[in-house]
Amino acid sequence: MENTADAIIIGGGIHGASLAFHLAQRGMKCLLLEKNYLAGGATGRSSGLVRMHYDLEPESRLAWVSFQYFRDWAEMVGGECGFTRTGFIHIPLPEYTDSLKANIDMHQSLGIPSLLVTARDVKRLAPSFKVDDFEYAAYEPESGYADPNMSTSSLTSAARERGARLLQGCTVTGILLEGDRAQGVRTTQGDFFAPIVVNAAGPWAAQVAEMTGLEIPVTTWRHDTMFIKRPAELRLPHPTVIDDANSMYFRPESGGLTLVGLEDGNPLGLSPEGNTDSSQPGFVERAIERICQRIPAMEGGALHSSHGGFDGLSSDQRAILGPAGPDGYYLACGFSGTGFKIAPAVGACMAEWILDGEPSTVDITPFSFERFASGEKLAGKHAYRDIWR
Ligand SMILES: Cc1cc2nc3c(=O)[nH]c(=O)nc-3n(C[C@H](O)[C@H](O)[C@H](O)COP(=O)(O)OP(=O)(O)OC[C@H]3O[C@@H](n4cnc5c(N)ncnc54)[C@H](O)[C@@H]3O)c2cc1C
């Protein structure tokens, strides 16, 4: 294999694939290096929620641009992403009702289809839901979920059609430097050279950053999910929901299943190589109890399966994007458990930053690594509590 490229991307998750696609679209010859297999990290375990409700405006902008890719994937990327429109409901804790209203205003000002709805409206949208513990919610009629594996593989195929190369089973073990310039990478399959090197290594990002002597505030975050088979009376799919009142999110899955994840009890700092084939002890019991609080008829459901995954979590639970460390070295990491839905736009913006010197589709400079030096914490104007506790 040729050992030179215009850019080397470390990590074949949704972000590495998206950046390879956008760089390739602009004529760059990329080399995408993946130590295991495509979507073998956080991406392959992702719950795939696609919604725009964030309390931080740049994240809503990224999600909104990305939504248009998910909706029109065949035209914009090619292949399939498995986008399923279910509608999305965000149920906040009652003390955040003012923030909810302000955030919906912000979303509407960006053109995002988002509505303030009452508990009675939610009951009409989802008759099986118990709605006596909140007054207001946000409703995004266009949102839903997509398939992270299909999305990653179709982005990679589209990149390869435009000249990108993918090497799986290839672990990056070092970054090659010439003075203070990135020159390429050392790997288990030899050295590769490029003037641009991007760290898109998900939960391994801090390890990869250390290869240039860069310390980044990214730890690992473990997150379990469960699939429950809905009882016959709940045969019809329900909307996708973030239910802060129960510290939970859930969405329908094909085959009459419902996926459930919890906002609390996600351990930090474990090895990302840990076993994720099964969930942690006690998770399933807690998840069943919570889903039955929102949908009492789930009592008649049956456990289908459960498993875990790891993502990289930054100290303010927001992504770290842009140049950092040696010249030519970039970070696209720290996606903190919510990075799937913004990946198409992040890839476009990172490609602009690399090729044009600044991002233009969305201003992602607030996500730059420099914010940590100034002690700044990225937070929305009308912030909710941290998502993951
Ligand atoms: C269980 C779970 C549920 C989630 N649900 C949602 C959701 O509903 N919606 C949402 O938007 N987000 C969700 N997320 C978050 C989202 O999935 C992640 O933020 C996103 O997938 C991160 O993608 P990535 O490409 O940065 O990382 P990854 O997918 O982890 O990819 C990084 C890749 O780098 C490779 N790598 C690491 N080190 C090296 C090396 N030295 N050499 C070569 N390759 C290397 C790894 O093998 C890995 O494949 C969820 C995450 C988890 C874990």
The ligand as an ORCA input file, in Angstrom:
! r2SCAN-3c Opt
* xyz 0 1
  C     -23.974      3.158     24.394
  C     -23.880      4.487     23.702
  C     -25.037      5.120     23.265
  C     -24.956      6.348     22.597
  N     -26.088      6.909     22.107
  C     -26.025      8.053     21.362
  C     -27.171      8.601     20.763
  O     -28.271      8.075     20.923
  N     -27.038      9.704     19.983
  C     -25.839     10.323     19.818
  O     -25.770     11.353     19.134
  N     -24.709      9.816     20.382
  C     -24.777      8.696     21.133
  N     -23.661      8.171     21.690
  C     -22.402      8.854     21.474
  C     -21.840      8.547     20.103
  O     -22.084      7.212     19.763
  C     -20.344      8.850     20.098
  O     -20.132     10.183     20.545
  C     -19.761      8.686     18.703
  O     -20.104      7.442     18.160
  C     -18.263      8.838     18.781
  O     -17.750      8.526     17.524
  P     -16.182      8.560     17.290
  O     -15.955      8.298     15.858
  O     -15.630      9.793     17.893
  O     -15.609      7.390     18.234
  P     -15.585      5.797     18.041
  O     -16.799      5.310     17.403
  O     -15.212      5.210     19.357
  O     -14.407      5.588     17.012
  C     -13.061      5.720     17.399
  C     -12.307      4.599     16.710
  O     -10.909      4.810     16.911
  C     -10.297      3.566     16.900
  N      -8.973      3.728     17.526
  C      -8.715      4.054     18.807
  N      -7.385      4.117     19.019
  C      -6.790      3.818     17.829
  C      -5.435      3.699     17.413
  N      -4.411      3.892     18.263
  N      -5.178      3.366     16.124
  C      -6.195      3.150     15.239
  N      -7.510      3.244     15.598
  C      -7.798      3.576     16.872
  C     -11.245      2.695     17.720
  O     -11.065      1.336     17.484
  C     -12.607      3.232     17.290
  O     -13.204      2.431     16.289
  C     -23.699      6.964     22.384
  C     -22.532      6.334     22.844
  C     -22.622      5.105     23.486
  C     -21.337      4.440     23.953
*
